[in-house]
């Protein structure tokens, strides 16, 4: 029997027993009143699938004719409808339902305990995160060419997993991830990036934001100093600001994060330095080998740890043999972060980080107290995806599709969007940065983004990437997620606002 039917029958039966105790009526009237009460009080919500007259009659031990009469009365009042092929459904939307805003707790209400300072901090900084309430693909940054994702391969691997999984595989899983996947990732990173680590150092997460959250809670006390590139990922800014760290923004020069500025803040004794050396977000600066070695020495001299956020590495280092900071590190003071969300598709929610050996147990303890583990089925399928070389082939397909879209996007944008220009950078990421040709305010940039979003075009703010006063205004544009024909159409629409 349909699960929805079970819920509906249970609720109708309960009300039926109540109504029976009132004035004696025909049984079909009792059923009618029972169901009407449930519908009008949202105990059976709008569009809920109801049991058939036959099923409900059997459950209530009544004739089907009796139940059918009750249904006919409900249909006359338009409280339910009969749809061919989908049975009877509730047709009642209560306009008196309280609005969501009225259900929010009052933070300062004396009836409730006060929220913690850390909870308040995360609440106050939520606006820093890049989150827009829509599913627009044009031109959302951070989304790969999802139309080239090999759905059939993934489906086949997933079907195989469920065909052979044992019941023991449905129990609780290891918090830091399945050994099979961690070993595959360790081998993949060794071959592709010369990153050498033990699989025990790898932590499987749902994405980069969770990695940062774990790191912040592992290392940061209120007031601890954290060095951040400026500009940077707004999500990185949000996590560390919410963790009540003292943020030290450091600008970039042509070789990466500025060593001169770092030398000026030694007395701050930062615990962490967050960098994106392969392809600085959002401006695309690549950290030189010389600077990578210098930043490692600086961290060593100042007893700091480095976070190497190597998002979209496969794209950024397509034609480069530049070693990762992690591979140059001889002191185990680099936390290495990667994600499959930006390479496969965002909904997969799968990433990883490599942590220094002395942090593995505390990170595992934090996971035990929070999300526990990523779905084992997704982990096992990802393991097979790597093992069967599907990942390598997918990367090639992504790169080929993205290159075509990258060049097309730039040429169309230059023709249609006369008030802006694209930053000239080699193909190294799934996003581009467009600057205004004339000086504009951050408010003007915000208004443009709002108008585009209202017209189903998603862009991110360059101003929002800065800590403190924005140095530049512009749009961060994801060009890779939609097909070439749609790129032309959407840019033409975008041109009407720029």
C-alpha positions as CSV (number, residue, x, y, z in Angstrom):
1,X,0.0,0.0,0.0
2,X,1.2,3.5,-0.7
3,X,2.9,5.1,2.3
4,X,0.9,8.3,1.9
5,X,-2.3,6.1,2.1
6,X,-1.1,4.7,5.4
7,X,-0.6,8.1,6.9
8,X,-3.9,9.4,5.5
9,X,-5.9,6.3,6.7
10,X,-4.4,6.5,10.2
11,X,-5.5,10.2,10.5
12,X,-8.9,9.6,9.1
13,X,-9.5,6.6,11.3
14,X,-8.6,8.6,14.4
15,X,-11.0,11.4,13.5
16,X,-13.7,8.9,12.5
17,X,-13.7,7.5,16.0
18,X,-14.1,11.0,17.4
19,X,-17.0,11.9,15.1
20,X,-18.8,8.6,15.7
21,X,-19.3,9.6,19.4
22,X,-21.2,12.7,18.4
23,X,-24.9,12.9,17.2
24,X,-25.9,9.8,15.3
25,X,-25.5,10.4,11.6
26,X,-25.3,8.2,8.5
27,X,-21.9,6.7,8.4
28,X,-21.0,8.4,5.1
29,X,-21.7,11.7,6.9
30,X,-19.3,10.7,9.7
31,X,-16.6,9.9,7.1
32,X,-17.3,13.1,5.3
33,X,-17.0,15.2,8.4
34,X,-13.9,13.4,9.6
35,X,-12.1,14.0,6.3
36,X,-13.3,17.6,6.1
37,X,-12.0,18.3,9.6
38,X,-8.6,16.8,8.7
39,X,-8.4,18.8,5.4
40,X,-9.4,22.1,6.9
41,X,-7.0,21.8,9.8
42,X,-4.1,20.8,7.4
43,X,-3.8,17.4,9.0
44,X,-4.2,16.2,5.4
45,X,-2.3,18.9,3.4
46,X,-3.0,20.3,-0.1
47,X,-2.3,17.8,-2.9
48,X,-1.9,14.9,-0.5
49,X,-2.7,11.6,-2.2
50,X,-5.8,9.9,-0.5
51,X,-6.6,6.2,-0.3
52,X,-9.0,4.8,-2.9
53,X,-12.6,4.3,-1.8
54,X,-12.0,0.5,-1.9
55,X,-8.9,0.7,0.4
56,X,-10.5,3.1,2.9
57,X,-13.7,1.0,3.0
58,X,-11.7,-2.1,3.9
59,X,-9.8,-0.3,6.6
60,X,-12.9,1.2,8.2
61,X,-14.9,-2.0,7.7
62,X,-17.6,-0.2,5.7
63,X,-19.2,-0.7,2.4
64,X,-17.5,1.0,-0.6
65,X,-20.8,2.7,-1.5
66,X,-20.7,4.5,1.9
67,X,-17.2,5.8,1.4
68,X,-17.9,6.8,-2.2
69,X,-20.8,9.0,-1.0
70,X,-18.4,10.8,1.4
71,X,-15.9,11.3,-1.3
72,X,-18.7,12.7,-3.6
73,X,-19.7,15.3,-0.9
74,X,-16.0,16.3,-0.5
75,X,-15.7,16.7,-4.3
76,X,-18.9,18.8,-4.4
77,X,-17.3,21.2,-1.9
78,X,-14.1,21.0,-4.0
79,X,-12.1,19.9,-1.0
80,X,-10.8,17.0,-3.0
81,X,-10.4,16.3,-6.7
82,X,-10.2,13.1,-8.7
83,X,-7.4,13.1,-11.3
84,X,-7.2,10.4,-13.9
85,X,-4.3,8.1,-13.3
86,X,-3.5,9.6,-9.9
87,X,-6.5,9.0,-7.7
88,X,-8.1,11.4,-5.2
89,X,-6.0,14.3,-3.9
90,X,-6.7,17.0,-1.3
91,X,-7.6,20.3,-3.0
92,X,-7.5,22.8,-0.1
93,X,-4.9,25.5,0.6
94,X,-5.4,27.2,4.0
95,X,-4.8,30.9,3.5
96,X,-4.7,31.4,7.3
97,X,-1.5,29.4,7.6
98,X,1.0,31.5,9.5
99,X,3.8,33.1,7.5
100,X,7.3,31.7,7.9
101,X,8.6,34.9,9.4
102,X,6.1,34.7,12.3
103,X,7.4,31.3,13.2
104,X,11.0,32.5,13.7
105,X,12.0,32.6,17.4
106,X,12.7,36.0,18.9
107,X,16.4,35.9,19.7
108,X,16.2,38.3,22.7
109,X,12.9,36.9,24.1
110,X,13.3,36.5,27.9
111,X,11.4,33.1,27.6
112,X,14.4,31.4,25.9
113,X,18.0,30.8,26.7
114,X,20.4,33.2,25.0
115,X,22.2,32.1,21.9
116,X,26.0,31.5,22.3
117,X,28.4,34.1,21.1
118,X,29.6,31.7,18.4
119,X,26.1,31.1,17.3
120,X,25.4,34.8,17.1
121,X,28.7,35.2,15.1
122,X,27.7,32.6,12.5
123,X,24.2,34.2,12.3
124,X,25.6,37.7,11.8
125,X,28.0,36.6,9.0
126,X,25.7,34.4,7.0
127,X,25.3,37.1,4.4
128,X,29.0,36.8,3.5
129,X,28.4,33.4,1.9
130,X,27.6,33.3,-1.8
131,X,24.1,31.8,-1.7
132,X,21.3,32.7,-4.1
133,X,17.9,31.1,-3.9
134,X,17.6,29.9,-7.5
135,X,18.7,27.1,-9.8
136,X,20.0,29.4,-12.6
137,X,22.9,27.9,-14.4
138,X,23.7,31.0,-16.5
139,X,26.2,32.3,-15.4
140,X,26.7,30.8,-11.9
141,X,30.4,30.6,-10.9
142,X,31.7,27.3,-9.5
143,X,29.6,25.0,-11.8
144,X,31.4,22.8,-14.3
145,X,30.1,21.6,-17.7
146,X,27.4,19.5,-16.0
147,X,25.9,18.4,-19.3
148,X,29.0,16.4,-20.1
149,X,28.9,14.4,-16.8
150,X,28.7,10.7,-17.7
151,X,25.3,10.0,-16.0
152,X,25.0,6.5,-17.5
153,X,28.5,5.4,-16.2
154,X,27.6,6.8,-12.7
155,X,24.2,5.1,-12.8
156,X,25.8,1.8,-13.8
157,X,28.3,2.0,-10.9
158,X,25.6,2.9,-8.5
159,X,23.4,0.0,-9.7
160,X,26.3,-2.4,-9.3
161,X,26.9,-1.2,-5.7
162,X,23.3,-1.7,-4.7
163,X,23.2,-5.1,-6.4
164,X,26.1,-6.5,-4.4
165,X,26.0,-4.5,-1.2
166,X,25.7,-6.5,2.0
167,X,23.4,-5.6,4.9
168,X,26.5,-4.7,7.0
169,X,27.3,-2.0,4.4
170,X,24.1,-0.2,5.5
171,X,25.3,0.3,9.0
172,X,27.3,3.3,10.4
173,X,30.4,4.1,8.4
174,X,33.9,5.5,9.4
175,X,33.6,9.2,10.1
176,X,36.7,10.3,8.0
177,X,35.6,8.2,5.0
178,X,35.9,4.7,3.6
179,X,39.4,3.4,3.3
180,X,38.8,2.3,-0.3
181,X,38.1,5.8,-1.5
182,X,40.8,7.4,0.6
183,X,43.4,5.0,-0.9
184,X,42.1,5.8,-4.4
185,X,42.4,9.5,-3.8
186,X,45.9,9.1,-2.3
187,X,47.0,7.3,-5.4
188,X,45.3,9.8,-7.7
189,X,46.9,12.7,-6.0
190,X,50.3,11.0,-6.1
191,X,50.1,10.4,-9.8
192,X,48.5,13.6,-10.9
193,X,50.0,16.2,-8.5
194,X,53.0,14.4,-6.8
195,X,51.1,14.8,-3.5
196,X,52.4,12.0,-1.2
197,X,50.4,11.2,1.9
198,X,49.1,8.2,3.8
199,X,45.5,7.5,3.2
200,X,44.9,7.8,7.0
201,X,45.6,11.6,6.6
202,X,42.7,12.0,4.1
203,X,39.4,13.1,5.4
204,X,36.3,12.8,3.2
205,X,33.9,15.7,3.5
206,X,30.9,17.1,1.7
207,X,32.9,20.0,0.2
208,X,35.4,22.8,0.9
209,X,33.1,24.7,3.3
210,X,32.9,21.7,5.6
211,X,36.7,21.3,5.4
212,X,37.1,25.0,6.5
213,X,34.6,24.6,9.3
214,X,36.4,21.5,10.6
215,X,39.8,23.3,10.5
216,X,38.4,26.4,12.2
217,X,36.9,24.4,15.0
218,X,40.1,22.3,15.3
219,X,42.5,25.2,15.6
220,X,40.9,28.6,16.2
221,X,40.1,30.2,19.5
222,X,38.5,33.6,19.8
223,X,41.1,36.2,18.8
224,X,43.5,33.9,17.1
225,X,45.0,35.5,14.0
226,X,44.3,34.0,10.5
227,X,46.0,35.4,7.4
228,X,43.7,35.5,4.3
229,X,44.4,36.5,0.7
230,X,42.6,39.7,-0.2
231,X,40.4,39.3,-2.2
232,X,39.3,35.8,-1.5
233,X,36.4,33.3,-1.4
234,X,33.5,35.0,0.6
235,X,32.8,31.6,2.2
236,X,36.4,31.4,3.6
237,X,35.9,34.9,5.0
238,X,32.6,33.9,6.5
239,X,33.9,30.8,8.3
240,X,36.9,32.4,9.9
241,X,35.1,35.6,10.8
242,X,32.3,33.5,12.3
243,X,34.9,31.5,14.3
244,X,35.8,34.9,15.9
245,X,39.3,34.8,14.6
246,X,41.3,38.0,14.1
247,X,41.4,38.3,10.3
248,X,44.5,39.7,8.7
249,X,43.9,40.4,5.0
250,X,47.1,40.4,2.8
251,X,47.1,41.7,-0.8
252,X,48.7,39.9,-3.7
253,X,51.5,40.9,-6.0
254,X,52.5,39.4,-9.3
255,X,53.9,36.2,-7.6
256,X,51.0,35.6,-5.2
257,X,50.3,36.6,-1.6
258,X,52.6,39.5,-0.7
259,X,55.6,38.4,1.4
260,X,56.4,42.1,2.2
261,X,53.0,42.5,3.8
262,X,53.4,39.1,5.7
263,X,56.7,40.3,7.2
264,X,54.8,43.3,8.6
265,X,52.4,41.2,10.7
266,X,54.8,38.7,12.3
267,X,54.0,40.1,15.7
268,X,50.4,38.9,15.2
269,X,51.6,35.2,15.4
270,X,49.0,33.8,12.9
271,X,48.0,30.2,13.4
272,X,46.8,29.8,9.8
273,X,47.5,31.2,6.3
274,X,44.8,30.4,3.7
275,X,46.0,30.5,0.0
276,X,44.8,29.5,-3.4
277,X,48.1,29.2,-5.2
278,X,47.1,27.3,-8.4
279,X,44.6,29.9,-9.4
280,X,43.9,32.7,-6.9
281,X,40.1,33.2,-6.4
282,X,38.8,35.3,-8.0
283,X,41.5,37.1,-9.9
284,X,43.4,34.1,-11.2
285,X,47.0,35.0,-10.0
286,X,49.2,31.9,-10.0
287,X,51.7,31.7,-7.1
288,X,55.3,31.3,-8.4
289,X,57.5,28.5,-7.3
290,X,59.8,31.0,-5.5
291,X,56.8,32.4,-3.5
292,X,55.6,28.9,-2.6
293,X,59.0,28.1,-1.1
294,X,59.1,31.5,0.6
295,X,55.6,31.1,2.1
296,X,56.6,27.6,3.5
297,X,59.7,29.1,5.1
298,X,57.7,31.9,6.5
299,X,55.1,29.5,8.0
300,X,57.9,27.4,9.5
301,X,59.7,30.4,11.0
302,X,56.4,31.7,12.5
303,X,55.0,28.3,13.6
304,X,51.9,28.6,11.4
305,X,50.0,26.1,9.3
306,X,49.1,26.6,5.6
307,X,45.8,25.9,4.0
308,X,46.3,25.1,0.4
309,X,42.9,25.4,-1.2
310,X,43.5,23.7,-4.5
311,X,40.0,24.1,-6.1
312,X,39.8,23.3,-9.8
313,X,43.4,22.1,-9.8
314,X,42.8,19.9,-12.9
315,X,41.8,23.1,-14.9
316,X,44.3,25.5,-13.4
317,X,47.4,23.2,-13.9
318,X,46.4,21.8,-17.3
319,X,49.6,22.9,-19.0
320,X,51.8,23.5,-15.9
321,X,54.0,21.3,-13.9
322,X,54.0,23.7,-11.0
323,X,54.3,21.6,-7.7
324,X,51.8,22.0,-5.0
325,X,52.8,23.7,-1.8
326,X,51.9,20.3,-0.1
327,X,54.5,18.5,-2.2
328,X,57.2,21.0,-1.3
329,X,56.4,20.9,2.4
330,X,59.0,18.9,4.4
331,X,57.5,19.7,7.9
332,X,53.9,18.4,7.6
333,X,52.4,21.9,8.1
334,X,50.2,22.1,5.1
335,X,46.4,21.3,5.0
336,X,45.5,20.4,1.5
337,X,41.9,20.8,0.3
338,X,40.2,19.5,-2.9
339,X,36.7,19.0,-4.1
340,X,34.8,16.9,-6.7
341,X,31.8,19.3,-6.5
342,X,33.5,21.8,-8.9
343,X,34.7,19.0,-11.3
344,X,31.7,16.6,-11.5
345,X,28.7,18.5,-10.3
346,X,27.7,20.5,-7.2
347,X,25.0,18.1,-6.0
348,X,27.5,15.3,-5.5
349,X,28.6,16.9,-2.3
350,X,32.0,15.2,-2.1
351,X,35.4,16.6,-1.3
352,X,38.5,15.8,0.7
353,X,41.3,17.3,2.7
354,X,44.7,16.0,3.8
355,X,45.6,17.0,7.3
356,X,48.9,17.0,9.2
357,X,49.3,13.8,11.2
358,X,49.0,15.5,14.5
359,X,45.5,16.7,13.6
360,X,43.9,13.5,12.3
361,X,42.4,12.4,15.6
362,X,40.9,15.7,16.6
363,X,39.4,16.2,13.1
364,X,37.9,12.7,13.4
365,X,36.5,13.6,16.8
366,X,34.8,16.7,15.4
367,X,33.2,14.7,12.7
368,X,32.0,12.2,15.2
369,X,30.2,15.0,17.0
370,X,28.7,16.5,13.8
371,X,27.8,15.1,10.4
372,X,29.3,11.6,11.1
373,X,30.1,10.6,7.5
374,X,29.4,11.1,3.8
375,X,27.0,8.5,2.2
376,X,29.0,5.3,1.8
377,X,27.2,4.5,-1.5
378,X,28.5,7.8,-3.0
379,X,32.0,7.1,-1.7
380,X,32.1,3.6,-3.2
381,X,30.9,4.8,-6.5
382,X,33.4,7.6,-6.5
383,X,36.1,5.0,-5.7
384,X,35.1,3.0,-8.8
385,X,34.9,6.1,-10.9
386,X,38.5,6.8,-10.1
387,X,39.6,3.2,-10.3
388,X,38.1,2.6,-13.7
389,X,39.7,5.7,-15.2
390,X,36.4,7.4,-15.7
391,X,37.5,10.4,-13.8
392,X,40.5,11.0,-16.2
393,X,38.2,10.7,-19.2
394,X,35.7,13.1,-17.6
395,X,38.3,15.7,-16.9
396,X,39.3,15.6,-20.6
397,X,35.7,16.0,-21.7
398,X,35.2,18.9,-19.2
399,X,38.3,20.7,-20.4
400,X,37.4,20.3,-24.1
401,X,33.8,21.6,-23.4
402,X,35.0,24.4,-21.2
403,X,37.7,25.7,-23.6
404,X,35.1,26.0,-26.3
405,X,32.7,27.8,-24.0
406,X,35.4,30.0,-22.6
407,X,36.4,31.5,-26.0
408,X,32.8,31.8,-27.1
409,X,31.8,33.5,-23.9
410,X,34.5,36.1,-24.2
411,X,33.8,37.0,-27.8
412,X,30.0,37.3,-27.2
413,X,30.5,39.3,-24.0
414,X,32.8,41.8,-25.7
415,X,30.2,42.3,-28.4
416,X,27.0,42.5,-26.3
417,X,28.2,44.0,-23.0
418,X,29.7,47.4,-23.9
419,X,30.1,48.8,-20.4
420,X,32.4,46.1,-19.1
421,X,35.5,44.1,-20.2
422,X,36.8,40.7,-19.4
423,X,40.0,40.3,-17.4
424,X,42.6,38.8,-19.9
425,X,43.8,35.6,-18.4
426,X,44.7,32.2,-19.9
427,X,42.1,29.4,-19.6
428,X,42.6,28.2,-16.0
429,X,39.2,28.1,-14.3
430,X,35.5,27.7,-14.8
431,X,34.9,31.4,-14.0
432,X,35.9,34.8,-15.5
433,X,36.0,38.2,-14.0
434,X,34.4,41.2,-15.8
435,X,35.3,44.8,-14.8
436,X,33.4,48.0,-15.3
437,X,35.0,50.3,-17.9
438,X,34.1,53.3,-15.7
439,X,34.3,53.7,-12.0
440,X,31.1,52.5,-10.3
441,X,30.1,52.1,-6.6
442,X,29.6,48.8,-4.8
443,X,25.9,49.7,-4.6
444,X,25.7,50.0,-8.4
445,X,27.4,46.6,-8.8
446,X,24.9,45.1,-6.3
447,X,22.0,46.6,-8.2
448,X,23.2,45.1,-11.5
449,X,23.6,41.7,-9.9
450,X,20.0,42.0,-8.5
451,X,18.5,42.9,-11.9
452,X,20.4,40.0,-13.6
453,X,19.2,37.6,-10.9
454,X,15.6,38.7,-11.4
455,X,16.1,37.8,-15.1
456,X,17.5,34.3,-14.3
457,X,21.2,35.2,-14.7
458,X,23.3,34.5,-11.7
459,X,26.6,36.3,-11.1
460,X,28.7,36.9,-8.0
461,X,30.1,40.2,-6.7
462,X,33.8,41.0,-6.9
463,X,33.3,43.7,-4.2
464,X,32.1,41.0,-1.8
465,X,35.4,39.1,-2.2
466,X,37.3,41.9,-0.4
467,X,37.8,42.2,3.3
468,X,37.4,45.8,4.2
469,X,36.9,48.5,1.5
470,X,36.6,46.9,-1.9
471,X,39.4,47.8,-4.3
472,X,37.5,46.9,-7.4
473,X,34.0,46.4,-8.6
474,X,33.0,43.7,-11.1
475,X,31.1,40.5,-11.8
476,X,32.4,36.9,-11.4
477,X,30.9,34.9,-14.2
478,X,30.6,31.1,-14.6
479,X,30.7,30.4,-18.3
480,X,31.1,26.6,-18.3
481,X,27.8,25.3,-17.1
482,X,25.5,25.9,-20.1
483,X,25.8,24.9,-23.8
484,X,27.1,27.3,-26.5
485,X,23.7,28.1,-28.0
486,X,22.4,29.1,-24.5
487,X,25.6,31.2,-23.9
488,X,24.8,33.4,-26.9
489,X,21.1,33.8,-25.8
490,X,21.9,34.6,-22.2
491,X,24.7,37.0,-22.9
492,X,22.4,38.9,-25.4
493,X,19.9,39.2,-22.6
494,X,22.6,40.3,-20.1
495,X,23.8,42.9,-22.6
496,X,20.5,44.8,-22.1
497,X,21.5,45.6,-18.5
498,X,25.2,46.3,-19.1
